């Protein structure tokens, strides 16, 4: 009998070959590695004293959470202190001036009816090669789901959109068409390089395999394009040790303010997994990393 040919596993097209070259050069050599280790720490995190008796508690029962796209239930902390929120058996910390919606991101169509506009919109879509966990949460996802979002209607006139990408070439090729659908133009891309506590990349720089960085694109309206192009540095790289929790991204909004790159007053984060001040977080997991489990308890007496 003739031998059957063994089928070769097809490699996914990678859009990161060019970025691999200069990012690898960035962290190669003693001088560059020392720069990574001694880089200044941007102070965008917050601390909470969970032993404080001054916390107010809001009880949110399962029945009051939004379950249909015909209603918008936005929970917002408009006070000057953190809120301790209880939902079922879970406890969450809600930062000041933060808001959240536990729902599919298509709920944003209702924002248009309320005239809601945002200076900054950040999204981390569950692209097709994301983890299985996120696929289960958001179900089937394709480009049409993204196009259906009313981004152009809820982004302020001089606003900025940031969208996280994977290193899949198909995602990068479709980005232009998605942005055009929203009447937006790509300004540039930045990169998040993940390193160990010793400053070493978490993976080798090998195209067509898992690489140690992720990219995100900036986009704006045509009338703001030239101004944004001058303000936002080309191919900037953020270097940090990644969180142990899968797919947890750095808080780009506060980083932009720390770097004096883009100042904003109200932000919308889609497919969100945590809360930030002056930000409305929308997604099925918008409270995920607000669970008290992820916070260190501080004692005022220590």
N, C-alpha and C positions, 0 to 999 in steps of 0.2 A: 504493500500500500504506500502511496506517495506520502511523504511527510507533510504535515500541515504547517504552514508558516505561522510563527508566533507573532501575535499582534503586539506592536510596541505601544507602550503607554504614551499617549499624546501629551506633550507638555503645553501648559497654558501659555498663551502669548504674554510676554512681560513688557510693560511700558517703562521699566526702571533702569534699562541698560545704561543710558547716558548719565542718569543720576548716580548710579553705582560708582562710576569713575571718580567724579569730583567729591562725593561724600566719603569715599574710601581714602582719598588724598587728604581730606579734611582732618581725619582722625589718625593718620599715619605719622610716625615719627614721634620722638620724645617730647618735643616742644608742643606739638598739637595735643598729645595725650595729657600733658600737664595742664594745658589750657582748659581742657574738658573737666579735669578733676577740680580745678580751682575756679571754675566759672561762678559768677555771682548768682545767688539764689533769688528769684523773683518772688516777692512776698504776696502771693494771691490767695493763700490758704487762710482759713479762719480757725480759731480755737473756741471751744465751748466748755464752760464749767457746768457739768451735768449734776453737780451736787447743789446747785442754786435752788432755793425754794421760791424764787421769783418767777419761775417759768409758768406760763399759762398753758393749759392743756386743752386741745380741741379734739373732741371725739368724732371721728368720721366713720359712720357705719357703712358696711358694704352696700347697702341699698341706696345710699346717697351719692355714690360714685357714678360718674357719667357712664352710661352703657350704650347710648345710641348717638348717632351723628346729628340728630335733630335738635339736640340741646348742647349748650356749652356751659360747663360748670368749671369755673376758674377759681381755684383756692389760692388766696393771696394773703401774705403776712404783711400788713401795712404798718405794723407797730415798730417800735425801736428796740425790740429784743427778739431773740430766737423763740420759736414756738415748738413745743413738744407735742407732736401729733400722734394719736393712736388710731390705728386701723386694724381691726381684728386683734390678733395677738402680736402685731408688730408695732414698734415705736420708731418714730422718725423725728429728725431735727430739721426745721424749716428756717432758713436764714431770713434776716430782715429784708424787706422790699423784694421778696421773691414770690413767684407764682407758679402754679403747676396745673396741668390738665392730664388726667389719666385716661388716655383715649388714643385711638388711631390718629395719625397726623392729618388725615383728611378732614378732621374737625376744624382745621384752619380756614376752611371755606366759610365757616360761620363768622370768623373774625372780620371778613369783608363787610358783613351786614352791620357790624358794630363800629365800623370805621377805624379799626385798630391798625396802626402802622408801627414799624420797628426800624430803628437805625441800623441794627445788625441782626442778621439771620444766620444761624449756624446749623448745619445738618450733617448727620452721620448716617446715611442710608444703609440698610442691611443689604448690601450688594450681593449678587448671586454666589460669590465665593467667600462670604462671611461665615462665621461659625454656625454650626448646626443649631446651637441654642437660640441665636437670634432669629434664625429662619423659623423655628417653631413658634416664637413669640409673635412675629409679624406676618407669618404665612408666606404665600407666594408673592414675590416682589419682582417687578420689571420696570423698564424705563417709563412706561405709560403712567405708572403710579406716581412717579416723580413729576412728570409733566402736568398731571392733573392738579397739583398743588398751586394755589393762587399766589405764588411768590411775588410776581410783578405788582399785584394789587395790595399786598400788605407790607412791601418794602418801601420805606420812605424815599423821597425824591433823591436825596443824596446818600442813600443807604448802601450798605455793603453786605454781600452774600458770601459765606464761606461754606464750602462743601468738601467733606472728607472723601478721599478716593482710595481705591485699592490699587495694587500694582498690575492689575489685569489690563491689558492693552485695549480690550473692548470697552471698558469703562471710560478710559481716556478718550477714545474715539467718539463715544456717544455724548461726552460732556458738552462739546460745542453745540450740538443739536438741542440738547436740553436747555442750555443757557439762551440760545436764540429763541426758543419757545417762550421764554420768560422776558424776552427783549433785553437781555443782559449780555455784557461782553466780559470775557476773561481778562483779568488784569495781570495776574502772575500766579505762580504756585510756590508754596513753602513746603518744607519737609520737617518731619519729626524723626530725629535719629535716636534710636533706643540703645542705651548703653548699660553696662553693669555698674555696680558701685565702684569698680576699679577703672572705669572709663573705657572699657572695651566694648565694641559693638556686640549686641546680644546674638547676632548671627553673622557669618561671613558675608562679604559682598559678592554674591554669586548670582548673576542674572539667570532667569529661568528656574530659580529655586526661591525659598523663603529669604527675604532680604531684611536687614535690620532697621528699616525706616518705612514710614507712611507719608503720604503727601496730601495736601489739601489746596484747593483752588480758591482764589478771590475773584469776585465778579461784581459789576456795578452797571448802572445805566450809562448809555452813551454820553449823556451830558456831563457825567462825573468822571469819565474814563481818564482823560488827560491829567486831571488833578490827582486821582487815585494812583495813577502810574508814577507820578512824581513822589508821592508820599510813601508808597509801599515798596520796600526793597525787593529786588528781583532775586528769586531762588534763595531766600533766607532759610537758615536751618536752626531749628530748636533742638537742643540736645538735653536729654534727661533720662533718668532711670524710670522705666515704666512701672505702673502699678501692678501689683500681683494679680489683681482681678482682670479677667480677660476683657479686651476691647474698651478699657477705660481710657479715654483720651485726655490730654491736658486741657485746662480751661483757656481756650484761645482768646475769648473776649477780654478777660483781665490781663492776659499777656500783652495784647495789642495796646491796652491803656498804659501798662508799665513801660513799654517800649516807646510810648508816645507816637505810635503809628496811626492809630485811629481812635478817636474819642467818641463814645456813644452814651446815650442816656437810657435807652431801653432795648433789650435784646430778646430775640425769640430763638430757642433751641429746639430743633425737631429731632425725633428719635432720641430724646434726652434720657439720661440715666442718673443725673444728679441735679441739684439746684444751686443757683448762684444769685446774689443780690442784683436787682434791676433786670432780672431775666425771667421770662415766662418759659417754662420747660414743658414740652408736650411729648407724650409717648406712653406706651403701656408700662414702661419701666422708669418713669420720670422720678420716682422716689427710691429707686434701687439702692444707690450709694448714700442715701440720707438715713438709712437705718442706723440706729445707735451702735450697732455692732461695729461699724466702720470708724467710730470715733474713740479717741482716748479720753478717759475720764480724768479731769484735773481736780485736785483738792485745794481749796483756797488756803488751807492751813499749811500746805507744803511749800 
